[in-house]
Amino acid sequence: MLRRPVEFAQLLPIALQTEASFDVQVATDAATALTLIDRFDEVATLALADCLSRSGRRVAARQLLIRYAEQMRSEFEEEPSPQLAEATARLRNGVSQN
């Protein structure tokens, strides 16, 4: 099992925060940090895509998920998970993730 820095566990709840009153930029920064710690962590990637989408950056969110799926295929020869495929489709179709 991959050992991650303590920061990963501390940042994850911030990145996953979806309450309307929560600052989406803070969540975006946390999710970005998570993807820098582990670029292959799907939960972190989905959290970042959600943050980008909520801040109006839907194209960036979709591109992030497409790049992630391509990296998983090329590096690990794995297809995207159903959750990643669904999130990508929602962004493509203009449907909110929440």
WOUR-V423789 format. One record per residue. PHI is phi in whole degrees, 0 to 359 (999 if undefined). PSI is psi as a letter, one per 40 degrees, with the letter a starting at -180 (999 if undefined). OMEGA is omega in whole degrees, 0 to 359 (NA if undefined). Layout:
PHI:PSI:OMEGA
PHI:PSI:OMEGA
This chain:
999:h:180
290:h:175
267:h:180
251:i:175
298:i:178
304:d:182
303:d:181
301:d:181
295:d:180
283:d:183
279:d:186
303:d:179
298:d:178
291:d:181
295:d:182
272:e:182
294:h:181
237:e:180
299:h:182
301:d:182
282:e:183
276:h:181
292:h:183
296:d:178
292:d:177
296:d:178
296:d:179
297:d:179
298:d:179
294:d:180
295:d:177
298:d:178
300:d:179
299:d:180
289:d:175
284:d:177
290:d:181
216:g:185
292:e:180
255:e:178
279:h:184
292:d:180
299:d:179
296:d:180
294:d:177
296:d:178
296:d:179
296:d:178
299:d:178
296:d:178
298:d:179
299:d:180
298:d:181
296:d:179
268:e:176
88:e:182
256:f:185
296:d:180
295:d:178
298:d:179
297:d:180
296:d:179
298:d:178
301:d:181
293:d:178
295:d:178
298:d:180
299:d:180
299:d:178
296:d:178
295:d:179
296:d:178
294:d:185
285:d:183
276:d:187
237:e:183
54:f:179
243:i:175
279:i:178
299:i:177
292:i:176
302:d:180
296:d:180
292:d:179
297:d:179
294:d:179
296:d:178
297:d:179
296:d:178
299:d:179
293:d:179
297:d:184
270:e:178
75:f:180
262:h:179
297:i:179
280:e:182
262:999:NA
